Amino acid sequence: ANILLILGLSAMILPLPVGSNALKRDGSLVVATAVILSAVSAFWMLDRIVGVAFIAILIGYIYYAYRQEVGVPAGAEHTAAFERGQCIEGVVQHLDSSPVRPKLEAIPVAKALGIAIAGLAIVVIAGGFFVDGAIRLARNWGISETVIGLTIVAVGTSMPEFVTSIIAALRKQSDVALGNILGSNIYNILGIGGITALISPTIVPPEIVRFDNLVMIAVSVALLLFMATGRKLSRPEGGLLVAGYILYVWSIWPKA
């Protein structure tokens, strides 16, 4: 959903330039994490050992990205982690400049912390409702929860990336839109996957191992090839990505 749908739509709005850092390091890491997750799914399981390993790799990546950013001159290429932060910051600035949203004023730390905790609690509760609703949809429609997870839940949880990438593209910050998605994929597999494995070890469903993981690798490699041609993600390539997502959903959706 992140690569085919979100990145595809962003590129259709505005072609996304590709820096050498994004191509060599972050793009390669996206492919590598997809391969690692697929291999673990096929030959092992997402247990706590894997969770610790994923978190350790993510910490190593964050540290490496931080070291890369230290002393980077203005206008130079940044890491996907930095560009993801820039993308989110751009959305905040966009919302703050909206005439329908009042300016945020400085408040005491304790109050700000309380608001943040309350917001996090709402996210957790809403997430529970979202997953429960998706499961009920699967049962009512007579389709597997796996398919619902790969489609409705995947798109729903990709909405933050959708909003930040689309706003970045509309604000002519197309360079950070790509880093936003690359960084998100790295965090999703290593961070979310790692924490999930620590909390609730699980065996990956066979249908995901046999098909969806392979599609994930293929899509990641295709993105790397698109990024390498012309050093940008063009509108036609964005259209191909979106078409690929439609084809993917069609292929996994039950046929009457």
Secondary structure, DSSP 8 states (H G I E B T S, - for coil): -IIIIIIHHHHHHS-EE--HHIIIIIHHHHHHHHHHHHHHHHHS-B-HHHHHHHHHHHHHHHHHHHHHHTT--TTS---HHHHHHHHHHHHHHHHHT-TTS-------HHHHHHHHHHHHHHHHHHHHHHHHHHHHHHHHHT--HHHHIIIIIHHHHTHHHHHHHHHHHHTT-HHHHHHHHHHHHHIIIIIIHHHHHHHS-B---HHIIIIIHHHHHHHHHHHHHHHHSTTEE-HHHHHHHHHHHHHHHHHHS---
